[in-house]
Amino acid sequence: MTPTTSPTDPLPTVADSWARIDAWLSEHAPLSRARLRPPAPPEAIADAEERLGLTFHPELVASLRCHDGVELEDSAPVFGLYGPFAGVSGIVENTLFLRSVGEDVEDDHPDDDDDDDDAHELNAFWRHEWLLITHGISWDAQDGLFLTCRAGEDHGRLGRYFDEDAPSFSAWASLRAALSVFADSLEQRLPVGGRVPLAPDGALIWEDATRTVKAAPVSPLALAADTPEPDPEPARPEPEPPRSGTYVTMGPGASRPPEPPQPDLVFAEGVTAEELLRRAGVVQRETVRTRSHAHAERSAASPWAASRPLVRAGCCGDWGFLAQSAGAPQLTRPEVLRGLSRDTRVVAVAKRGPEVRLTVYDQGLPYADGAQDRLVSSPREDYVRLPDGREFQSLGVDPWPGSTAAYTDFLAGLRGGFGIDFDLGRALIDRLPSGLVLPVLDDLPEWSLGPCTEVRQFALGELVDSTPPPRLRAAMAAQLRRLAAETGLDTFSEVTAVLASLDRGETAEFTEGSALDLRMRTLVAEAEAARPATEPSWRRSRDAPELLFTIEDFQAWQLRADAADTLRRFLELPVPVAAASVLHRRLSEDWRGELAEDLAPR
């Protein structure tokens, strides 16, 4: 957070900051104020110093002489994501535990005159001179703020410990500075770690600060529409696979020839190629053209595709088929297989590294509880360990020959098992009708379909039990409109039309293939296409084109897609269940007050 005092202004003392914190809690959060413990006795501090074998920093002593931590119960006051301040017993217990965990880790602390002031904080799991002075977000020794009690220039410096990452020093030079920030944050509602303090119902909580969403994010799909599709490359003869692998030491320069094409395949009985493209989600007819397998792979990896899957369709006897060789797997998703198997039977074959799976759907459902499904898993075979213990990788060989063989066997067995006469080699070479897929929406996960009693430290279950259903529905519809406004979802006519009907108390329906469904799917595709902006530049290929969108664009599209998912939940699920998603995704830190307004009788 930004300091509220000038660098030339002296910091308030530890006691002054605690007095300000006490005063604010007494006025706004008396339940949390009641959880602050009285001052620690001097003899308790002295005993802790003896047990830990070090002298507490004077600022820590001053803090403990104001409050010996907090009572770890509901409503306990916490310092943002750093948790509640620990008392003497908590400091001793947590520090001894962390010392025991890290006692086998070599301590390579540099001398005090080391030129790199900040390098050494990452070189240890836990140091003897560190004291964990807050309990962390989980109220245990998994994370929290630590104070350095070793003499030297880092004496009294605050750091952040997190058990899934290396410890690091914080932006606060001292406990005195951190307590000053705590007091400023309470009095002026300033963020700490992206969260602001609130006191609903007399208890201190920390809420995510209101997010600013880019109003007009760059559309990757619009950029893709203005980008030409790559032309097909001239056919090249396939290289002969090596008869035996060459063993070389694994390293950054190691490479091997590409594996043989093994596209995901779905066969549908009595369905034409054109109909299969439609059922698969090819809704932009301008992307439909004939492509070979190699052309489809090249196009799917280009900016023209904008991360959308590309599928090809053809026929073999009485069966139509779809093939996908690049992009996020699409054809084997349950949501897609249900649509492809509507009024017919489909057989899907897909290879994922070591696994090959054959799946059958009939009339929109998995066939006979998976009676005809098959799965083969192959061990990896391109690593070799020599008798002396050295490990090598064999280049130019298939890492999973078992699954490759199973893929071929599955295709060969299609004729006898289902009457499908399919020639993979021909399907790879032939120029087949193909197009970009606008992926169907994911199924709502089972874990999110039940009632939720609490969301963002708000008692949703109590609200549901005490509010008449019509008023609850109207309030949540109003909250949904607020969410649409703050994310920019209400800039789309398909959404505003539905929100207007909800405002009128009408019941709107969500149907697959509707204008609203296509809009929601487009928003998901926009977010996925913008996702590369979140990756560090070193992960991108040197030959990759420059991104014309930013992480702010991705965040805007993702927030709109999330809000659209919440609207879908409101239309498909009971209001008490959908309410959890509505409140969870609100962006305003003032959503509680706005909810109170929406619940007020009209």
Stockholm file with secondary structure:
# STOCKHOLM 1.0

chainA/1-602         MTPTTSPTDPLPTVADSWARIDAWLSEHAPLSRARLRPPAPPEAIADAEERLGLTFHPELVASLRCHDGVELEDSAPVFGLYGPFAGVSGIVENTLFLRSVGEDVEDDHPDDDDDDDDAHELNAFWRHEWLLITHGISWDAQDGLFLTCRAGEDHGRLGRYFDEDAPSFSAWASLRAALSVFADSLEQRLPVGGRVPLAPDGALIWEDATRTVKAAPVSPLALAADTPEPDPEPARPEPEPPRSGTYVTMGPGASRPPEPPQPDLVFAEGVTAEELLRRAGVVQRETVRTRSHAHAERSAASPWAASRPLVRAGCCGDWGFLAQSAGAPQLTRPEVLRGLSRDTRVVAVAKRGPEVRLTVYDQGLPYADGAQDRLVSSPREDYVRLPDGREFQSLGVDPWPGSTAAYTDFLAGLRGGFGIDFDLGRALIDRLPSGLVLPVLDDLPEWSLGPCTEVRQFALGELVDSTPPPRLRAAMAAQLRRLAAETGLDTFSEVTAVLASLDRGETAEFTEGSALDLRMRTLVAEAEAARPATEPSWRRSRDAPELLFTIEDFQAWQLRADAADTLRRFLELPVPVAAASVLHRRLSEDWRGELAEDLAPR
#=GR chainA/1-602 SS CCCSSCTTSCCCCHHHHHHHHHHHHHHHCHHHHTTBCCCCCHHHHHHHHHHHTSCCCHHHHHHHTTCCCBCCSTTCCCCGGGCCBCCHHHHHHHHHHHHHHHTTSCCCCCCTTCSCTTGGGGSCSCCTTEEECBCTTTTSTTEEEEEECSSSTTTTCEEEEETTSCCEECSCSSHHHHHHHHHHHHHHTCCBTTEEEECGGGCCEEEECCCCCCSSCCCHHHHHHTSCCCCCCCCCCCCCCCSSCEEECCCTTCCCCCCCCCCEEEEEETCCHHHHHHHHTCCCGGGCEEECHHHHHHHHTSTTTTTCCEEEEEEETTEEEEEECSSSCCTTSHHHHHHHTTTSEEEEEEEETTEEEEEEEETTEEGGGGTTCEEEECCCCSEEECTTSCEEEEETSCSCHHHHHHHHHHHHTHHHHHCCCCCHHHHHHSCEEEEECCCCCCCCCGGGSSCCSCBTTBCHHHHHHHSCHHHHHHHHHHHHHHHHHHHTGGGSHHHHHHHHHHHTTCCCCCCTTSHHHHHHHHHHHHHHHHGGGGSCGGGSCTTSCCCSSCHHHHHHHHHHHHHHHHHHHHHHSCHHHHHHHHHHHCCCTTHHHHHHHHHSCC
#=GC SS_cons         CCCSSCTTSCCCCHHHHHHHHHHHHHHHCHHHHTTBCCCCCHHHHHHHHHHHTSCCCHHHHHHHTTCCCBCCSTTCCCCGGGCCBCCHHHHHHHHHHHHHHHTTSCCCCCCTTCSCTTGGGGSCSCCTTEEECBCTTTTSTTEEEEEECSSSTTTTCEEEEETTSCCEECSCSSHHHHHHHHHHHHHHTCCBTTEEEECGGGCCEEEECCCCCCSSCCCHHHHHHTSCCCCCCCCCCCCCCCSSCEEECCCTTCCCCCCCCCCEEEEEETCCHHHHHHHHTCCCGGGCEEECHHHHHHHHTSTTTTTCCEEEEEEETTEEEEEECSSSCCTTSHHHHHHHTTTSEEEEEEEETTEEEEEEEETTEEGGGGTTCEEEECCCCSEEECTTSCEEEEETSCSCHHHHHHHHHHHHTHHHHHCCCCCHHHHHHSCEEEEECCCCCCCCCGGGSSCCSCBTTBCHHHHHHHSCHHHHHHHHHHHHHHHHHHHTGGGSHHHHHHHHHHHTTCCCCCCTTSHHHHHHHHHHHHHHHHGGGGSCGGGSCTTSCCCSSCHHHHHHHHHHHHHHHHHHHHHHSCHHHHHHHHHHHCCCTTHHHHHHHHHSCC
//
